[in-house]
């Protein structure tokens, strides 16, 4: 299951194995010494608790404060992507031939660009949230803002080594904005 270039959407109705499928994608990253993991479990169950031991950021909950914390993570990651592209521009062509992450770049601690994966289980919870948030002086529903940030990261993040793994009960256009769904390169469907 390649996770470095395409982001992944896992879809299944309840009790059909979404967390198990998403955790399979996480297993290799968890066992490797270099990647950085962000895990947001909006099911708020125990499915992802073991990942908390190695995750750079971890949360489990489905309250508005969890959704706002996710938005903060995503804003942080947008800044990380922008910073990585600036740093890649400064690297010589031998180290970074195409302004894309390479295994050597991702494993060099001095460059600080590890493969970073964001796992969001039950992504429909933050995407459908109506809590108002202030974004550059404009009020938006939190779900819309999270959707915009996820779409931006799905478009620009992979070449910088930042990928998304989203799991949901309803991978339709009503739940996952079509602009986001269109740029999730890999899809894994169980019973939907």
MOVENJO-V464584 format. One record per residue. N is the residue number from 1. RES is the residue in one letter. PHI is phi in radians with two decimals (* if undefined). BURIAL is I if it has 9 or more other C-alpha atoms within 8 Angstrom, else O. Layout:
# MOVENJO-V464584
n=N res=RES phi=PHI burial=BURIAL
n=N res=RES phi=PHI burial=BURIAL
This chain:
# MOVENJO-V464584
n=1 res=X phi=* burial=O
n=2 res=X phi=-1.29 burial=O
n=3 res=X phi=-2.08 burial=I
n=4 res=X phi=-1.31 burial=I
n=5 res=X phi=-1.66 burial=I
n=6 res=X phi=-1.59 burial=I
n=7 res=X phi=-1.43 burial=I
n=8 res=X phi=-2.19 burial=I
n=9 res=X phi=-2.02 burial=I
n=10 res=X phi=-1.93 burial=I
n=11 res=X phi=-2.18 burial=I
n=12 res=X phi=-2.95 burial=I
n=13 res=X phi=-1.22 burial=I
n=14 res=X phi=-0.97 burial=O
n=15 res=X phi=1.15 burial=O
n=16 res=X phi=-1.99 burial=O
n=17 res=X phi=1.83 burial=I
n=18 res=X phi=-1.00 burial=I
n=19 res=X phi=-1.05 burial=I
n=20 res=X phi=-1.08 burial=O
n=21 res=X phi=-1.12 burial=I
n=22 res=X phi=-1.16 burial=I
n=23 res=X phi=-1.15 burial=I
n=24 res=X phi=-1.05 burial=O
n=25 res=X phi=-1.16 burial=I
n=26 res=X phi=-1.36 burial=O
n=27 res=X phi=-0.98 burial=O
n=28 res=X phi=-1.10 burial=O
n=29 res=X phi=-1.21 burial=I
n=30 res=X phi=-1.18 burial=I
n=31 res=X phi=-1.38 burial=O
n=32 res=X phi=-1.41 burial=O
n=33 res=X phi=-1.39 burial=O
n=34 res=X phi=-1.77 burial=O
n=35 res=X phi=-1.10 burial=I
n=36 res=X phi=-2.09 burial=I
n=37 res=X phi=-2.02 burial=I
n=38 res=X phi=-2.04 burial=I
n=39 res=X phi=-2.25 burial=I
n=40 res=X phi=-2.13 burial=I
n=41 res=X phi=-1.82 burial=I
n=42 res=X phi=-1.49 burial=I
n=43 res=X phi=-1.27 burial=I
n=44 res=X phi=1.14 burial=O
n=45 res=X phi=-1.73 burial=O
n=46 res=X phi=-1.89 burial=O
n=47 res=X phi=-1.00 burial=O
n=48 res=X phi=-1.88 burial=I
n=49 res=X phi=-0.98 burial=O
n=50 res=X phi=-1.10 burial=O
n=51 res=X phi=-1.19 burial=I
n=52 res=X phi=-1.03 burial=I
n=53 res=X phi=-1.16 burial=O
n=54 res=X phi=-2.09 burial=O
n=55 res=X phi=-1.26 burial=I
n=56 res=X phi=-1.17 burial=O
n=57 res=X phi=-2.36 burial=O
n=58 res=X phi=-2.55 burial=I
n=59 res=X phi=-2.66 burial=I
n=60 res=X phi=-2.42 burial=I
n=61 res=X phi=2.90 burial=I
n=62 res=X phi=-2.34 burial=I
n=63 res=X phi=-1.56 burial=O
n=64 res=X phi=-0.93 burial=O
n=65 res=X phi=-1.15 burial=O
n=66 res=X phi=-1.23 burial=I
n=67 res=X phi=-1.16 burial=I
n=68 res=X phi=-1.18 burial=I
n=69 res=X phi=-1.13 burial=O
n=70 res=X phi=-1.05 burial=I
n=71 res=X phi=-1.00 burial=I
n=72 res=X phi=-1.09 burial=O
n=73 res=X phi=-1.03 burial=O
n=74 res=X phi=-1.15 burial=I
n=75 res=X phi=-1.08 burial=I
n=76 res=X phi=-1.01 burial=O
n=77 res=X phi=-1.24 burial=I
n=78 res=X phi=-1.04 burial=I
n=79 res=X phi=-1.08 burial=O
n=80 res=X phi=-1.12 burial=O
n=81 res=X phi=-1.05 burial=I
n=82 res=X phi=-1.05 burial=O
n=83 res=X phi=-1.12 burial=O
n=84 res=X phi=-1.13 burial=I
n=85 res=X phi=-1.11 burial=I
n=86 res=X phi=-1.08 burial=O
n=87 res=X phi=-1.20 burial=O
n=88 res=X phi=-1.16 burial=I
n=89 res=X phi=-1.06 burial=O
n=90 res=X phi=-1.46 burial=O
n=91 res=X phi=-1.39 burial=O
n=92 res=X phi=-1.22 burial=O
n=93 res=X phi=-1.18 burial=O
n=94 res=X phi=-1.22 burial=O
n=95 res=X phi=-1.33 burial=O
n=96 res=X phi=-2.36 burial=I
n=97 res=X phi=-1.25 burial=O
n=98 res=X phi=-2.34 burial=O
n=99 res=X phi=0.94 burial=I
n=100 res=X phi=-2.34 burial=I
n=101 res=X phi=-1.11 burial=I
n=102 res=X phi=-2.12 burial=O
n=103 res=X phi=-0.97 burial=O
n=104 res=X phi=-1.12 burial=O
n=105 res=X phi=-1.09 burial=I
n=106 res=X phi=-1.17 burial=I
n=107 res=X phi=-1.76 burial=I
n=108 res=X phi=-1.59 burial=I
n=109 res=X phi=-1.06 burial=O
n=110 res=X phi=-1.21 burial=O
n=111 res=X phi=-1.52 burial=O
n=112 res=X phi=0.91 burial=O
n=113 res=X phi=-2.32 burial=I
n=114 res=X phi=-1.20 burial=I
n=115 res=X phi=-0.98 burial=I
n=116 res=X phi=-2.19 burial=I
n=117 res=X phi=-2.06 burial=I
n=118 res=X phi=-1.92 burial=I
n=119 res=X phi=-1.77 burial=I
n=120 res=X phi=-2.19 burial=I
n=121 res=X phi=-1.56 burial=I
n=122 res=X phi=1.04 burial=I
n=123 res=X phi=-1.08 burial=I
n=124 res=X phi=-1.11 burial=I
n=125 res=X phi=-1.08 burial=I
n=126 res=X phi=-1.22 burial=I
n=127 res=X phi=-1.20 burial=I
n=128 res=X phi=-1.71 burial=I
n=129 res=X phi=-1.23 burial=I
n=130 res=X phi=-1.85 burial=O
n=131 res=X phi=-0.98 burial=O
n=132 res=X phi=-1.28 burial=O
n=133 res=X phi=-2.22 burial=O
n=134 res=X phi=-1.61 burial=O
n=135 res=X phi=-2.13 burial=O
n=136 res=X phi=0.90 burial=O
n=137 res=X phi=1.39 burial=O
n=138 res=X phi=-2.09 burial=O
n=139 res=X phi=-1.47 burial=O
n=140 res=X phi=-2.28 burial=I
n=141 res=X phi=-1.15 burial=I
n=142 res=X phi=-0.95 burial=I
n=143 res=X phi=-1.06 burial=I
n=144 res=X phi=-1.13 burial=I
n=145 res=X phi=-1.13 burial=I
n=146 res=X phi=-1.03 burial=I
n=147 res=X phi=-1.06 burial=I
n=148 res=X phi=-1.13 burial=O
n=149 res=X phi=-1.16 burial=I
n=150 res=X phi=-1.09 burial=I
n=151 res=X phi=-1.09 burial=I
n=152 res=X phi=-1.03 burial=I
n=153 res=X phi=-1.15 burial=I
n=154 res=X phi=-1.15 burial=I
n=155 res=X phi=-1.39 burial=O
n=156 res=X phi=-1.82 burial=I
n=157 res=X phi=-1.23 burial=I
n=158 res=X phi=-1.00 burial=I
n=159 res=X phi=-1.14 burial=I
n=160 res=X phi=-1.62 burial=I
n=161 res=X phi=1.54 burial=I
n=162 res=X phi=-2.08 burial=I
n=163 res=X phi=-2.21 burial=I
n=164 res=X phi=-1.92 burial=I
n=165 res=X phi=-2.27 burial=I
n=166 res=X phi=-1.98 burial=I
n=167 res=X phi=-2.12 burial=I
n=168 res=X phi=-2.62 burial=I
n=169 res=X phi=-1.36 burial=I
n=170 res=X phi=-2.28 burial=I
n=171 res=X phi=-1.46 burial=I
n=172 res=X phi=-1.65 burial=O
n=173 res=X phi=-1.25 burial=O
n=174 res=X phi=-1.30 burial=O
n=175 res=X phi=-1.60 burial=I
n=176 res=X phi=-1.80 burial=I
n=177 res=X phi=-0.91 burial=I
n=178 res=X phi=-1.03 burial=O
n=179 res=X phi=-1.12 burial=O
n=180 res=X phi=-1.33 burial=I
n=181 res=X phi=-1.02 burial=I
n=182 res=X phi=-1.14 burial=O
n=183 res=X phi=-1.81 burial=I
n=184 res=X phi=-1.55 burial=I
n=185 res=X phi=-1.19 burial=O
n=186 res=X phi=-2.08 burial=O
n=187 res=X phi=-2.33 burial=I
n=188 res=X phi=-2.22 burial=O
n=189 res=X phi=-1.96 burial=O
n=190 res=X phi=-1.71 burial=I
n=191 res=X phi=-1.48 burial=O
n=192 res=X phi=-2.16 burial=I
